[in-house]
Amino acid sequence: MSVDANRNATSGAGIEDRSDVLLRVRGLDAGYGDLQILTDVDMDVFDGEYVTIVGPNGAGKSTTMKSVFGLTALMGGDIQFKDEDITGRKPENIIHVGVGYVPQNDNIFSALTVEENLEMGAYILDDVPQDAIRAVYDRFPILEERKHQKAGTMSGGQQQMLAMGRALMLDPDLLLLDEPSAGLAPDLVEEMFDKIDEINEAGTAILMVEQNAKEALRRCDRGYVLANGQNRYMDTGTALLEDEQVRQDFLGG
Ligand SMILES: Nc1ncnc2c1ncn2[C@@H]1O[C@H](COP(=O)(O)OP(=O)(O)OP(=O)(O)O)[C@@H](O)[C@H]1O
């Protein structure tokens, strides 16, 4: 479904009427300092949904995620999460309402052990929930094997799993994943995507930015194509994959 950059990205899709909305972004203008990157971006994630953002380099995909998590300068628009207005709130507050975020870079504490990293994921609580650590180890057995190892000495794939595990410590309703497959060997990319499927199937909604656009669209429920900081397309992952224009312009034919 093509989207006029100046029109609501979700118009005509019946999305406005759905009551199970988890994250609702409307008319988002955001950037860094005075530099505006996003213009009038709309985005929704529904309960338990798996949504992917794709688009060219510099399109503003990461900036959208950072904006949801309170890490950019908002210049306009609204961000709602579970009926709460979280526009302009700080990350530590946004964690509290049930959003987890795994940035693309610097997403672990290298000098801490694996288990200490997981404990940091629950820093807002008085006591580290042992059942949450158990659940992360069940999801990522390699982390339990390496629990006393310094995180910085693990492989890229293991560090990525640790970053996800840390974000899962507070059992978020929505997990924001910025390029989870970046820099991973091809077999690890598949494993990573499988893990994300499992996390989603267990009930956590996912909003993910991915360069590996075809694979991401194959796996997600719905996708957004961003370009030049604006909405360009929004549809099911399958429909976007089959759209001739999207394929030509954004998926390498
Ligand atoms: N901290 C920052 N300060 C200033 N400009 C920034 C900052 N971070 C990103 N930008 C700029 O914002 C624009 C959008 O970047 P963003 O990382 O959101 O794009 P992206 O779609 O995620 O791209 P990529 O696929 O290359 O990661 C780019 O022009 C980038 O240079």
The ligand as an SDF file (V2000), in Angstrom:
LIG
                    3D

 31 33  0  0  0  0  0  0  0  0999 V2000
   23.3880   11.4080   16.6420 N   0  0  0  0  0  0  0  0  0  0  0  0
   23.1740   11.9550   15.4460 C   0  0  0  0  0  0  0  0  0  0  0  0
   23.4370   13.2630   15.2300 N   0  0  0  0  0  0  0  0  0  0  0  0
   23.2110   13.8280   14.0130 C   0  0  0  0  0  0  0  0  0  0  0  0
   22.7190   13.1610   12.9440 N   0  0  0  0  0  0  0  0  0  0  0  0
   22.4530   11.8630   13.1120 C   0  0  0  0  0  0  0  0  0  0  0  0
   22.6690   11.1880   14.3600 C   0  0  0  0  0  0  0  0  0  0  0  0
   22.3090    9.8960   14.2010 N   0  0  0  0  0  0  0  0  0  0  0  0
   21.8820    9.7730   12.9240 C   0  0  0  0  0  0  0  0  0  0  0  0
   21.9640   10.9470   12.2770 N   0  0  0  0  0  0  0  0  0  0  0  0
   21.5710   11.2090   10.8920 C   0  0  0  0  0  0  0  0  0  0  0  0
   20.1970   10.9370   10.7520 O   0  0  0  0  0  0  0  0  0  0  0  0
   19.9370   10.3900    9.4720 C   0  0  0  0  0  0  0  0  0  0  0  0
   19.1260    9.1210    9.6310 C   0  0  0  0  0  0  0  0  0  0  0  0
   19.9410    8.1770   10.3250 O   0  0  0  0  0  0  0  0  0  0  0  0
   19.3390    6.7950   10.8290 P   0  0  0  0  0  0  0  0  0  0  0  0
   20.4620    6.1000   11.5390 O   0  0  0  0  0  0  0  0  0  0  0  0
   18.0740    7.0030   11.5270 O   0  0  0  0  0  0  0  0  0  0  0  0
   19.0480    6.0880    9.4420 O   0  0  0  0  0  0  0  0  0  0  0  0
   18.7740    4.5650    9.1380 P   0  0  0  0  0  0  0  0  0  0  0  0
   17.5990    4.5330    8.2320 O   0  0  0  0  0  0  0  0  0  0  0  0
   18.6770    3.7930   10.3950 O   0  0  0  0  0  0  0  0  0  0  0  0
   20.0780    4.2170    8.3090 O   0  0  0  0  0  0  0  0  0  0  0  0
   21.0560    2.9480    8.3400 P   0  0  0  0  0  0  0  0  0  0  0  0
   20.3360    1.8790    7.6170 O   0  0  0  0  0  0  0  0  0  0  0  0
   22.2380    3.4660    7.5690 O   0  0  0  0  0  0  0  0  0  0  0  0
   21.3620    2.6490    9.7710 O   0  0  0  0  0  0  0  0  0  0  0  0
   21.2820   10.1840    8.7920 C   0  0  0  0  0  0  0  0  0  0  0  0
   21.4850   11.2440    7.8930 O   0  0  0  0  0  0  0  0  0  0  0  0
   22.2630   10.2560    9.9240 C   0  0  0  0  0  0  0  0  0  0  0  0
   23.4970   10.7630    9.4990 O   0  0  0  0  0  0  0  0  0  0  0  0
  1  2  1  0
  2  3  1  0
  2  7  2  0
  3  4  2  0
  4  5  1  0
  5  6  2  0
  6  7  1  0
  6 10  1  0
  7  8  1  0
  8  9  2  0
  9 10  1  0
 10 11  1  0
 11 12  1  0
 11 30  1  0
 12 13  1  0
 13 14  1  0
 13 28  1  0
 14 15  1  0
 15 16  1  0
 16 17  2  0
 16 18  1  0
 16 19  1  0
 19 20  1  0
 20 21  2  0
 20 22  1  0
 20 23  1  0
 23 24  1  0
 24 25  2  0
 24 26  1  0
 24 27  1  0
 28 29  1  0
 28 30  1  0
 30 31  1  0
M  END
$$$$
